[in-house]
Amino acid sequence: MSLNLPVIRPVPVSTPSGRVEMSDIRSKLEEIRGEVNETTEQAKPTLTYALIVGILVLVGLAFLMGRKRGKSKSTWIEISRL
C-alpha cells in the first residue's frame, strides 16, 4: 500500500537575511486565491447541472408520492337508486 504524502519544498526567500517579508506572504496568498478561483470556475457548470437534476428528481418523487397517497386516501361514495 502506498501513501500519497505531500512533497515538501523549500520556500524561496526574497531577502538575503532569510526573513519572510509581508510582500512574500501577500504574493503567495494571491497565487493561492487565483488557483482557487480557477478551480471554482471549472466546477460551476458541473455543479449547476447536478443541482438542476437533483431538484427535478426531488420534485418528481414528491409528485409520485403525493399521487400514490391521494389514490389510497380518496373516498368513494356509491349512490344507488331504490
N, CA, C and O atoms as CSV, one atom per row, in Angstrom:
chain,resi,resn,atom,element,x,y,z
A,1,MET,N,N,0.857,-1.163,0.000
A,1,MET,CA,C,0.000,0.000,0.000
A,1,MET,C,C,0.904,1.228,0.000
A,1,MET,O,O,1.824,1.322,0.813
A,2,SER,N,N,0.652,2.153,-0.894
A,2,SER,CA,C,1.481,3.357,-0.949
A,2,SER,C,C,0.691,4.550,-0.429
A,2,SER,O,O,-0.514,4.669,-0.651
A,3,LEU,N,N,1.393,5.417,0.260
A,3,LEU,CA,C,0.776,6.624,0.793
A,3,LEU,C,C,1.146,7.792,-0.099
A,3,LEU,O,O,2.300,7.936,-0.502
A,4,ASN,N,N,0.171,8.620,-0.403
A,4,ASN,CA,C,0.426,9.818,-1.194
A,4,ASN,C,C,0.673,10.983,-0.246
A,4,ASN,O,O,-0.256,11.690,0.144
A,5,LEU,N,N,1.917,11.171,0.115
A,5,LEU,CA,C,2.277,12.247,1.021
A,5,LEU,C,C,2.642,13.488,0.219
A,5,LEU,O,O,3.194,13.375,-0.875
A,6,PRO,N,N,2.343,14.665,0.747
A,6,PRO,CA,C,2.687,15.876,0.013
A,6,PRO,C,C,4.203,16.071,-0.044
A,6,PRO,O,O,4.937,15.683,0.865
A,7,VAL,N,N,4.635,16.675,-1.125
A,7,VAL,CA,C,6.051,16.956,-1.301
A,7,VAL,C,C,6.360,18.265,-0.598
A,7,VAL,O,O,5.673,19.265,-0.808
A,8,ILE,N,N,7.375,18.263,0.224
A,8,ILE,CA,C,7.759,19.465,0.957
A,8,ILE,C,C,8.851,20.169,0.161
A,8,ILE,O,O,9.914,19.602,-0.091
A,9,ARG,N,N,8.577,21.406,-0.230
A,9,ARG,CA,C,9.538,22.198,-0.997
A,9,ARG,C,C,9.994,23.385,-0.158
A,9,ARG,O,O,9.206,23.932,0.614
A,10,PRO,N,N,11.235,23.787,-0.295
A,10,PRO,CA,C,11.690,24.966,0.442
A,10,PRO,C,C,11.015,26.221,-0.109
A,10,PRO,O,O,10.770,26.334,-1.310
A,11,VAL,N,N,10.725,27.146,0.777
A,11,VAL,CA,C,10.092,28.394,0.395
A,11,VAL,C,C,11.163,29.360,-0.071
A,11,VAL,O,O,12.134,29.598,0.647
A,12,PRO,N,N,11.002,29.931,-1.283
A,12,PRO,CA,C,12.006,30.895,-1.737
A,12,PRO,C,C,11.931,32.174,-0.897
A,12,PRO,O,O,10.849,32.693,-0.623
A,13,VAL,N,N,13.064,32.650,-0.512
A,13,VAL,CA,C,13.136,33.843,0.327
A,13,VAL,C,C,13.667,34.992,-0.520
A,13,VAL,O,O,14.642,34.841,-1.256
A,14,SER,N,N,13.003,36.153,-0.402
A,14,SER,CA,C,13.381,37.264,-1.258
A,14,SER,C,C,14.505,38.114,-0.692
A,14,SER,O,O,15.091,38.918,-1.417
A,15,THR,N,N,14.809,37.957,0.555
A,15,THR,CA,C,15.862,38.780,1.146
A,15,THR,C,C,17.065,37.918,1.505
A,15,THR,O,O,16.908,36.736,1.814
A,16,PRO,N,N,18.263,38.493,1.469
A,16,PRO,CA,C,19.461,37.705,1.807
A,16,PRO,C,C,19.516,37.290,3.272
A,16,PRO,O,O,20.196,36.321,3.611
A,17,SER,N,N,18.815,38.004,4.140
A,17,SER,CA,C,18.872,37.655,5.559
A,17,SER,C,C,18.014,36.448,5.901
A,17,SER,O,O,18.106,35.925,7.012
A,18,GLY,N,N,17.178,35.995,4.967
A,18,GLY,CA,C,16.351,34.824,5.212
A,18,GLY,C,C,15.022,35.143,5.857
A,18,GLY,O,O,14.299,34.233,6.263
A,19,ARG,N,N,14.682,36.422,5.961
A,19,ARG,CA,C,13.409,36.810,6.574
A,19,ARG,C,C,12.297,36.766,5.526
A,19,ARG,O,O,12.514,37.069,4.353
A,20,VAL,N,N,11.138,36.394,5.964
A,20,VAL,CA,C,9.968,36.396,5.095
A,20,VAL,C,C,9.280,37.752,5.246
A,20,VAL,O,O,8.876,38.144,6.341
A,21,GLU,N,N,9.160,38.442,4.148
A,21,GLU,CA,C,8.565,39.775,4.153
A,21,GLU,C,C,7.051,39.670,3.967
A,21,GLU,O,O,6.535,38.646,3.519
A,22,MET,N,N,6.353,40.748,4.319
A,22,MET,CA,C,4.909,40.807,4.153
A,22,MET,C,C,4.525,40.677,2.675
A,22,MET,O,O,3.494,40.088,2.349
A,23,SER,N,N,5.343,41.221,1.795
A,23,SER,CA,C,5.055,41.127,0.356
A,23,SER,C,C,5.124,39.681,-0.121
A,23,SER,O,O,4.375,39.293,-1.018
A,24,ASP,N,N,6.019,38.871,0.470
A,24,ASP,CA,C,6.096,37.447,0.130
A,24,ASP,C,C,4.805,36.732,0.505
A,24,ASP,O,O,4.293,35.911,-0.255
A,25,ILE,N,N,4.299,37.047,1.663
A,25,ILE,CA,C,3.056,36.424,2.135
A,25,ILE,C,C,1.894,36.846,1.246
A,25,ILE,O,O,1.065,36.019,0.864
A,26,ARG,N,N,1.836,38.124,0.920
A,26,ARG,CA,C,0.746,38.606,0.064
A,26,ARG,C,C,0.793,37.974,-1.316
A,26,ARG,O,O,-0.243,37.585,-1.855
A,27,SER,N,N,1.977,37.868,-1.892
A,27,SER,CA,C,2.075,37.282,-3.229
A,27,SER,C,C,1.668,35.810,-3.211
A,27,SER,O,O,1.023,35.333,-4.144
A,28,LYS,N,N,2.038,35.095,-2.162
A,28,LYS,CA,C,1.662,33.678,-2.066
A,28,LYS,C,C,0.152,33.530,-1.885
A,28,LYS,O,O,-0.456,32.633,-2.469
A,29,LEU,N,N,-0.457,34.403,-1.080
A,29,LEU,CA,C,-1.910,34.350,-0.897
A,29,LEU,C,C,-2.639,34.660,-2.195
A,29,LEU,O,O,-3.660,34.039,-2.493
A,30,GLU,N,N,-2.130,35.612,-2.972
A,30,GLU,CA,C,-2.736,35.927,-4.274
A,30,GLU,C,C,-2.615,34.742,-5.229
A,30,GLU,O,O,-3.535,34.472,-6.000
A,31,GLU,N,N,-1.494,34.039,-5.181
A,31,GLU,CA,C,-1.303,32.862,-6.026
A,31,GLU,C,C,-2.317,31.774,-5.660
A,31,GLU,O,O,-2.923,31.161,-6.538
A,32,ILE,N,N,-2.494,31.543,-4.361
A,32,ILE,CA,C,-3.455,30.535,-3.901
A,32,ILE,C,C,-4.869,30.946,-4.281
A,32,ILE,O,O,-5.654,30.112,-4.732
A,33,ARG,N,N,-5.205,32.221,-4.104
A,33,ARG,CA,C,-6.540,32.705,-4.440
A,33,ARG,C,C,-6.827,32.517,-5.929
A,33,ARG,O,O,-7.945,32.166,-6.307
A,34,GLY,N,N,-5.831,32.747,-6.764
A,34,GLY,CA,C,-6.002,32.543,-8.202
A,34,GLY,C,C,-6.296,31.095,-8.543
A,34,GLY,O,O,-7.154,30.809,-9.378
A,35,GLU,N,N,-5.588,30.183,-7.902
A,35,GLU,CA,C,-5.812,28.756,-8.147
A,35,GLU,C,C,-7.208,28.343,-7.693
A,35,GLU,O,O,-7.873,27.564,-8.375
A,36,VAL,N,N,-7.653,28.854,-6.559
A,36,VAL,CA,C,-8.988,28.526,-6.051
A,36,VAL,C,C,-10.054,29.067,-7.002
A,36,VAL,O,O,-11.030,28.374,-7.290
A,37,ASN,N,N,-9.881,30.280,-7.488
A,37,ASN,CA,C,-10.852,30.863,-8.420
A,37,ASN,C,C,-10.933,30.067,-9.714
A,37,ASN,O,O,-12.023,29.869,-10.251
A,38,GLU,N,N,-9.784,29.606,-10.223
A,38,GLU,CA,C,-9.781,28.797,-11.449
A,38,GLU,C,C,-10.535,27.487,-11.234
A,38,GLU,O,O,-11.338,27.079,-12.073
A,39,THR,N,N,-10.274,26.840,-10.115
A,39,THR,CA,C,-10.939,25.570,-9.813
A,39,THR,C,C,-12.442,25.774,-9.651
A,39,THR,O,O,-13.236,24.953,-10.110
A,40,THR,N,N,-12.828,26.860,-9.002
A,40,THR,CA,C,-14.246,27.159,-8.805
A,40,THR,C,C,-14.937,27.389,-10.139
A,40,THR,O,O,-16.035,26.878,-10.363
A,41,GLU,N,N,-14.318,28.140,-11.014
A,41,GLU,CA,C,-14.909,28.418,-12.321
A,41,GLU,C,C,-15.052,27.149,-13.149
A,41,GLU,O,O,-16.016,27.013,-13.903
A,42,GLN,N,N,-14.115,26.223,-13.023
A,42,GLN,CA,C,-14.195,24.967,-13.766
A,42,GLN,C,C,-15.303,24.066,-13.232
A,42,GLN,O,O,-15.908,23.317,-13.999
A,43,ALA,N,N,-15.577,24.129,-11.933
A,43,ALA,CA,C,-16.556,23.232,-11.316
A,43,ALA,C,C,-17.980,23.771,-11.392
A,43,ALA,O,O,-18.923,23.006,-11.191
A,44,LYS,N,N,-18.171,25.051,-11.674
A,44,LYS,CA,C,-19.515,25.641,-11.660
A,44,LYS,C,C,-20.493,24.976,-12.621
A,44,LYS,O,O,-21.602,24.647,-12.200
A,45,PRO,N,N,-20.142,24.759,-13.899
A,45,PRO,CA,C,-21.139,24.139,-14.800
A,45,PRO,C,C,-21.575,22.754,-14.340
A,45,PRO,O,O,-22.759,22.424,-14.414
A,46,THR,N,N,-20.649,21.952,-13.873
A,46,THR,CA,C,-20.988,20.603,-13.419
A,46,THR,C,C,-21.910,20.665,-12.208
A,46,THR,O,O,-22.892,19.926,-12.131
A,47,LEU,N,N,-21.598,21.536,-11.273
A,47,LEU,CA,C,-22.440,21.678,-10.083
A,47,LEU,C,C,-23.830,22.191,-10.443
A,47,LEU,O,O,-24.823,21.764,-9.854
A,48,THR,N,N,-23.903,23.099,-11.401
A,48,THR,CA,C,-25.197,23.634,-11.810
A,48,THR,C,C,-26.077,22.535,-12.396
A,48,THR,O,O,-27.252,22.419,-12.047
A,49,TYR,N,N,-25.505,21.734,-13.283
A,49,TYR,CA,C,-26.282,20.637,-13.887
A,49,TYR,C,C,-26.702,19.616,-12.829
A,49,TYR,O,O,-27.832,19.128,-12.849
A,50,ALA,N,N,-25.807,19.298,-11.918
A,50,ALA,CA,C,-26.137,18.333,-10.872
A,50,ALA,C,C,-27.249,18.874,-9.972
A,50,ALA,O,O,-28.130,18.120,-9.559
A,51,LEU,N,N,-27.216,20.154,-9.671
A,51,LEU,CA,C,-28.254,20.759,-8.837
A,51,LEU,C,C,-29.607,20.732,-9.542
A,51,LEU,O,O,-30.622,20.427,-8.916
A,52,ILE,N,N,-29.636,21.046,-10.830
A,52,ILE,CA,C,-30.890,21.033,-11.590
A,52,ILE,C,C,-31.463,19.619,-11.640
A,52,ILE,O,O,-32.661,19.429,-11.428
A,53,VAL,N,N,-30.625,18.637,-11.916
A,53,VAL,CA,C,-31.095,17.248,-11.975
A,53,VAL,C,C,-31.602,16.806,-10.607
A,53,VAL,O,O,-32.629,16.134,-10.516
A,54,GLY,N,N,-30.896,17.174,-9.551
A,54,GLY,CA,C,-31.331,16.813,-8.197
A,54,GLY,C,C,-32.684,17.403,-7.848
A,54,GLY,O,O,-33.522,16.730,-7.247
A,55,ILE,N,N,-32.903,18.661,-8.222
A,55,ILE,CA,C,-34.190,19.309,-7.950
A,55,ILE,C,C,-35.303,18.628,-8.740
A,55,ILE,O,O,-36.390,18.400,-8.210
A,56,LEU,N,N,-35.037,18.301,-10.009
A,56,LEU,CA,C,-36.062,17.629,-10.820
A,56,LEU,C,C,-36.415,16.256,-10.244
A,56,LEU,O,O,-37.588,15.881,-10.217
A,57,VAL,N,N,-35.424,15.516,-9.789
A,57,VAL,CA,C,-35.679,14.202,-9.187
A,57,VAL,C,C,-36.499,14.360,-7.907
A,57,VAL,O,O,-37.422,13.584,-7.662
A,58,LEU,N,N,-36.169,15.353,-7.099
A,58,LEU,CA,C,-36.894,15.599,-5.856
A,58,LEU,C,C,-38.352,15.978,-6.123
A,58,LEU,O,O,-39.254,15.490,-5.443
A,59,VAL,N,N,-38.585,16.843,-7.106
A,59,VAL,CA,C,-39.952,17.240,-7.455
A,59,VAL,C,C,-40.722,16.039,-7.999
A,59,VAL,O,O,-41.892,15.849,-7.669
A,60,GLY,N,N,-40.069,15.233,-8.829
A,60,GLY,CA,C,-40.715,14.041,-9.374
A,60,GLY,C,C,-41.099,13.044,-8.289
A,60,GLY,O,O,-42.187,12.469,-8.321
A,61,LEU,N,N,-40.200,12.844,-7.330
A,61,LEU,CA,C,-40.514,11.935,-6.223
A,61,LEU,C,C,-41.665,12.464,-5.377
A,61,LEU,O,O,-42.541,11.698,-4.974
A,62,ALA,N,N,-41.669,13.759,-5.106
A,62,ALA,CA,C,-42.759,14.342,-4.314
A,62,ALA,C,C,-44.086,14.180,-5.057
A,62,ALA,O,O,-45.108,13.874,-4.442
A,63,PHE,N,N,-44.074,14.383,-6.370
A,63,PHE,CA,C,-45.298,14.219,-7.163
A,63,PHE,C,C,-45.809,12.786,-7.095
A,63,PHE,O,O,-46.991,12.550,-6.848
A,64,LEU,N,N,-44.901,11.823,-7.318
A,64,LEU,CA,C,-45.322,10.421,-7.316
A,64,LEU,C,C,-45.797,9.968,-5.940
A,64,LEU,O,O,-46.771,9.222,-5.841
A,65,MET,N,N,-45.128,10.405,-4.883
A,65,MET,CA,C,-45.560,10.019,-3.539
A,65,MET,C,C,-46.909,10.653,-3.195
A,65,MET,O,O,-47.749,10.010,-2.565
A,66,GLY,N,N,-47.121,11.875,-3.591
A,66,GLY,CA,C,-48.406,12.532,-3.344
A,66,GLY,C,C,-49.522,11.888,-4.143
A,66,GLY,O,O,-50.649,11.759,-3.665
A,67,ARG,N,N,-49.203,11.488,-5.351
A,67,ARG,CA,C,-50.210,10.835,-6.192
A,67,ARG,C,C,-50.617,9.485,-5.598
A,67,ARG,O,O,-51.796,9.134,-5.575
A,68,LYS,N,N,-49.626,8.739,-5.121
A,68,LYS,CA,C,-49.919,7.438,-4.513
A,68,LYS,C,C,-50.762,7.610,-3.253
A,68,LYS,O,O,-51.718,6.867,-3.033
A,69,ARG,N,N,-50.406,8.590,-2.432
A,69,ARG,CA,C,-51.150,8.823,-1.200
A,69,ARG,C,C,-52.568,9.313,-1.508
A,69,ARG,O,O,-53.520,8.945,-0.820
A,70,GLY,N,N,-52.698,10.124,-2.521
A,70,GLY,CA,C,-54.016,10.621,-2.903
A,70,GLY,C,C,-54.936,9.497,-3.369
A,70,GLY,O,O,-56.132,9.511,-3.080
A,71,LYS,N,N,-54.384,8.531,-4.084
A,71,LYS,CA,C,-55.197,7.404,-4.536
A,71,LYS,C,C,-55.624,6.530,-3.369
A,71,LYS,O,O,-56.749,6.029,-3.347
A,72,SER,N,N,-54.740,6.343,-2.401
A,72,SER,CA,C,-55.085,5.448,-1.293
A,72,SER,C,C,-56.030,6.107,-0.292
A,72,SER,O,O,-56.735,5.402,0.429
A,73,LYS,N,N,-56.065,7.416,-0.227
A,73,LYS,CA,C,-56.914,8.099,0.749
A,73,LYS,C,C,-58.192,8.656,0.129
A,73,LYS,O,O,-58.996,9.274,0.828
A,74,SER,N,N,-58.388,8.449,-1.151
A,74,SER,CA,C,-59.594,9.011,-1.771
A,74,SER,C,C,-60.830,8.225,-1.318
A,74,SER,O,O,-60.767,7.017,-1.089
A,75,THR,N,N,-61.911,8.911,-1.199
A,75,THR,CA,C,-63.152,8.314,-0.726
A,75,THR,C,C,-64.085,8.083,-1.908
A,75,THR,O,O,-64.258,8.953,-2.761
A,76,TRP,N,N,-64.681,6.895,-1.942
A,76,TRP,CA,C,-65.652,6.575,-2.987
A,76,TRP,C,C,-67.030,6.535,-2.344
A,76,TRP,O,O,-67.250,5.844,-1.349
A,77,ILE,N,N,-67.921,7.262,-2.913
A,77,ILE,CA,C,-69.313,7.256,-2.426
A,77,ILE,C,C,-70.152,6.628,-3.530
A,77,ILE,O,O,-70.152,7.076,-4.676
A,78,GLU,N,N,-70.857,5.587,-3.150
A,78,GLU,CA,C,-71.695,4.903,-4.121
A,78,GLU,C,C,-73.141,5.272,-3.829
A,78,GLU,O,O,-73.636,5.100,-2.716
A,79,ILE,N,N,-73.792,5.775,-4.840
A,79,ILE,CA,C,-75.201,6.155,-4.700
A,79,ILE,C,C,-76.008,5.158,-5.506
A,79,ILE,O,O,-75.766,4.937,-6.692
A,80,SER,N,N,-76.970,4.568,-4.830
A,80,SER,CA,C,-77.824,3.586,-5.527
A,80,SER,C,C,-79.278,4.040,-5.446
A,80,SER,O,O,-79.694,4.623,-4.445
A,81,ARG,N,N,-80.035,3.777,-6.479
A,81,ARG,CA,C,-81.470,4.138,-6.516
A,81,ARG,C,C,-82.291,2.996,-5.944
A,81,ARG,O,O,-81.977,1.820,-6.128
A,82,LEU,N,N,-83.312,3.364,-5.271
A,82,LEU,CA,C,-84.211,2.348,-4.734
A,82,LEU,C,C,-85.426,2.184,-5.566
A,82,LEU,O,O,-86.287,1.363,-5.247
